[in-house]
Amino acid sequence: MRGELLLRRESADVGMVEAAFTRAAKIAQHQQTRTFELRAALSLAKLYHSRDRPADAHAVLASALDGFSPTPECLEIAEAQTLLTALAP
């Protein structure tokens, strides 16, 4: 994912990283690939959380997680649920 690569750069532009994750989530929504949408949303939520934006992180994760149940094949679901619980007001 482009956002992950941008984030690893020493002088990462947070705005560009956020835009890349948001774009990835929108593309996944359009293609109806919910797992990829969840992965992009999880990355975006982690970025928001690291930037002290818990409400934004919660909002993006809550919508992406809707309808998912934890499975051993998709560890991102459990990770996203754990972060969502931590972000709950």
C-alpha positions, 0 to 999 in steps of 0.5 A: 500500500502506498500509504505504508510506504510513505509512512516509512519514510523519515520525512513522511508528509502526514497529509500525503499518508492520510490521503493515500490511506483514504484513497485506498479505502475508497477504491476498496469500497468501490470494488466491494473488497471489504477486507482491503477496505478494512486494512486501509481503514485500520492503517488510517485509524492508526495514523489518526490515533498516533496524531491524537485524533481518537474521534476520527480513528473511531469513526473510520474503524467503526464503519469499516468493521461493520458486519465483520466477525473475528476469524483466524484468517483475517487478523486485521479484524481482531486488531481493528476491534481491539483498537476500536475498543481502546478508542471508545469514549 
